[in-house]
Amino acid sequence: MHRKRSTKIIATLGPASSDLAIIAGLHAAGADLFRLNFSHGVHADHQARLTAIRAVEQSAGAPIGVIADLQGPKIRVGRIMGGGVDLAAGSAYRLDLTDEPGDGRRAPLPHPEVFAALEQGMDLLIDDGRIRLTVKRSGADFADCQVIAGGRISDRKGVNLPQALLPVGPMTAKDQADLRFALDAGVDWIALSFVQRPEDIAEARRLVAGRAAIMAKIEKPAALRQIDGIIELADAIMVARGDLGVELPVEEVPALQKDLVRRARRAGKPVVVATQMLESMIAAPVPTRAEVSDVATAVYDGADAVMLSGETASGDHPLAAVKVMNRVASQVEGDPGYRKFMDAEHADPEATSADAITAAARQVAETISASAIVTYTTSGSTALRAARERPPVPILVLTPSLITARRLAVVWGLFCVHSADASGFTDMVDRACRAAADCGIAEPGDRLVITAGVPFGTPGATNSLRIAWVP
């Protein structure tokens, strides 16, 4: 089932989308990958959803990627007397390590690592930024603050520290248990929350040990200060706009989104734009015009994938949300201006034979009006190079590795087929033509541009280009 668009759609599964029929419907409506959110649910829930995804994959005959999104460290205030109290702007308020319930003068914050990182003048944002405190004085077990933006502080509300580099890693004991489960279950991507530095990716890669690809969620201002190093070490990034919009002024997020997409595209790494894309569709059957424009902007920027969260996990209209996103992405990609945007941000090839062949494939495909570029890959590196070129035709990926095919499902423009590797040039052409015809990408008489590595089956050795006619 070849999609008539290049931008991929990720749907988050949850209580509204757990049974086999709904998951099959989401895939048929346009979802290319599914996200399992480990901030909610138990392992049995995620296993049941993953089993259903693999059943849909088997039925559809197309590889489906699965993302396990780890919760990451959550900093929260402790218990508040009576469930909550109102804080007035301008008043003094203390946060400390004591276990006593909070009141109108103080609240427990059971995170010593926070106090170790605080400095005078830093802000603490509580309840998604609804309450803002500024640190006036702090020590190893307390912080005396002034309330800048008041409101009701209640039990277990989350705390964000936009200016602090916290001395904590991105994985808690819960995350490590979730990671072990996800890897044993066979997920394709690990989405890593709370990334602050490149070392966080290196540590995660040590724990994952090659059993899944790593997607760095960019949600902390600290990550932006070392973003190139993070992109270099990660296999993909996710622009997590919800948390970025809490920890940074909201007006800065659109420009950051564009910058992150550009950086990832230049590096040849997939980039996902996420959070609140069709938020109103959690309750409403149609989106707002602003939400449609938001999705369209991500597509025009050249994002590899756009993601639905609560819209499909807990919303009232999960199928409608995927259909809307599918229609918007398809409409944008049909706009003549879309191709101009893709070409304007076109990355220069690296000085390697593989990059030279891939860049040439794009140019040849345009020159001869080929129906598709067909690439053989084992590790996925050849397919990633082809996608970085953002060609105007589909990229058909033939790979003997089902694991590679599933991981590549997130990448712009790739349509992956699990297929045995070619045994020679004749077999290479025959398999490419047959797969392109079977998938509906090409018809008899159409031309294909085929890239592969010789000897066949050698990872990362793309060194040949052929033009073929579909018989």
Number of C-alpha atoms within 10 A of each C-alpha: 12 15 20 15 19 26 26 26 24 29 30 25 28 23 14 18 24 20 15 18 12 17 25 19 16 25 23 17 18 23 26 23 25 25 26 27 19 20 14 13 12 10 15 9 16 23 16 13 22 23 13 19 23 16 15 21 17 12 10 14 12 20 24 26 25 27 25 27 23 26 20 21 16 15 18 18 24 24 20 21 15 11 14 16 17 12 20 17 15 13 15 19 21 23 22 24 18 15 12 14 15 26 21 18 12 20 25 23 25 18 16 13 14 21 20 16 17 23 17 13 14 17 23 22 19 25 19 16 19 13 20 21 25 21 21 17 16 19 13 14 17 21 24 18 25 22 21 18 18 17 17 15 22 22 19 18 16 16 20 21 21 20 18 18 16 17 11 14 18 23 22 15 10 14 20 16 12 21 23 12 16 27 18 10 14 15 23 25 24 28 22 26 24 24 24 27 20 19 15 21 25 14 14 20 18 9 13 16 11 10 17 21 20 23 26 29 29 26 24 27 20 18 20 17 12 13 19 16 15 25 24 15 17 23 21 26 24 27 24 22 24 15 20 20 18 21 21 17 9 12 9 11 18 14 10 15 23 18 13 23 25 19 16 24 23 16 16 23 22 25 29 29 27 21 18 20 26 27 18 17 23 21 14 16 15 15 19 13 9 11 17 18 13 16 22 20 17 23 26 21 18 24 27 28 25 26 27 26 24 23 30 30 22 18 22 18 19 28 23 19 28 26 16 20 27 21 15 17 26 18 14 19 21 13 11 9 11 17 17 12 14 18 13 9 15 16 18 12 19 11 8 11 14 23 19 16 21 30 21 17 27 22 16 18 21 16 9 12 15 21 23 24 27 32 27 30 28 24 19 21 19 24 29 20 21 28 24 25 25 23 23 21 17 24 27 26 29 28 24 18 17 17 21 24 29 23 23 26 25 29 24 24 28 28 25 26 22 18 16 13 18 21 12 12 14 9 12 21 22 16 18 24 24 14 19 25 16 13 15 11 22 21 17 11 11 18 21 28 27 25 28 28 20 16 13 18 19 13 17 16 18 25 17 16 18 15 17 17 17 18 12
